[in-house]
């Protein structure tokens, strides 16, 4: 019965396809080769001069860049279009908070863009939804480009055996220290070890006057991540199978204990629990002597506090003597629904070209190409971030990362509020994350 | 004179023709999506590949009801309605009675009281959040440095209960103007001679309010209770902005912020659809019960 039904369906589909095909052919007498046929491998490729640009192809690119980055992107697009006549790139900018729902609405309505630049933690999530085009073995230049970029950011595109994007730009957090706070307290420079860091944070604190040695933007994982990774903390094992012994392991517990201790002693601003002075403002106005943040702070301070002297330092070293931090950034992805995959691949690989990466670097965007390290055209302050990136770690590349982030966030809240000890809170987070991994 | 059945039919047809465009839009943009999301609520919905969605029956509903975060969100939403609806009506009525007097600058006051209604939810939510900031907020400054009522700053937004102070205040502040305008319309419909007659009979201000104004205002008040309750149960923007959707510890959600998080945060469209259907059903029942109860009283 079932088989019979299947045959009827197939017969109907074939009949319909023939009918539609006939109509279409009658309407537009065109060669019948499929539009996405792979280019013949043996035949010599026609040069651009010989083949006039056929019908121009327009591809869309969605992103969440800042004002100066968006202005610079227009130049990148112009350069790409000049080099690739026949391809037009239409860019659309979104606010970060609206971006995921915009992409989803687009996908659901069949109006998704051809390409997008999305947060590295989203790539596995969209790959799991089968929204993204697999690039390894499909995109001609993928292997060449993959070898050129930093391995950490590249890994964020990996899901279930394949790569679904390329790292377009990267970043990490380093320590920002307010020189005038340090000088007023008679301190020479930023702390180099976590032990020193905890001590200095308390020396620079005066809670009665809203003065704190260290401040975090919140309890979401990105905020404590530099301290967490520098202290040797881990969320899950390498193969992403269990959190037990990792998020609640001794290193992770030590990391959160350090922060909890600072908070209890009034050396960590209470703003992280919600509703306080923001870290950027607090740091520039001398209320927060130290914060951890990314390369974009240079431009933010240039606009909001032009007289403030920004000072960067590596995240203090943990007990094992190494510094670490967290990898951030964005991946360029191609959507599986794109009808212009060939042009989209050209655009994606251009975004990773030396030319485009250098252009974006002018406005503070850190390139992902390892071969650009030490390039004289890069801004000077990139050095510290590139150095920090060598040991910075990626968050868990998993579709349920948002939920894992939530579990750690809540554990951090519970320990700060004194509802649970650090160990109890992280034990609970471990069992919650294990449930997510089991699904 | 009787209208001939033929003409009657013709007029009906004309009426339907006039109604058709509106009804088509209603069907396309309201009923259609509603029916579609009702279907989604029974699936483990795959947004990119709807064909791969799996039928899960009532699992989305059962899981939502069993979720302690959802239960807390229901309590928060009901508390918001219980606090803000009576407060808006009481204050709105008071403002309406004042605006109904022959006072100088009456038109200006009406505009001023109505201004919060037309301001953007987003902007005033952020303003209220800013006023209630723990370290440098205006409210803490007034309470601590001006009035000396507290000795240490209160971290309003870090506390799962105190967070609702700005959210409730905002809801009331923003709603009073609209409530007052509706009450004012109701007040002006009360014949003046009734008030005058009562005054002649020796009724004082209080007696006139309780025996003339309030009973005659009942239809207006019934309307307000029903509409404001529906509005309160659908509250969303202020909570999303002030608590960032549930901070701290997912204790401060409203039903709709949870629906948003399930749908666009976790991409669990089935759960999101289930939550919105449960809310719709609840709002419908509450509205019917309210209208029944209040109307019966009115008929006596």
Interface residues (C-beta under 8 A of the other chain):
Chain A: X100 X101 X104 X107 X108 X125 X129 X130 X131 X210 X219 X269 X270 X271 X273 X274 X275 X276 X277 X336 X337 X402 X403 X406 X410 X413 X414 X417
Chain B: X46 X47 X48 X49 X52 X129 X132 X133 X134 X135 X136 X137 X155 X156 X157 X158 X163 X244 X247 X248 X249 X250 X264 X265 X266 X267
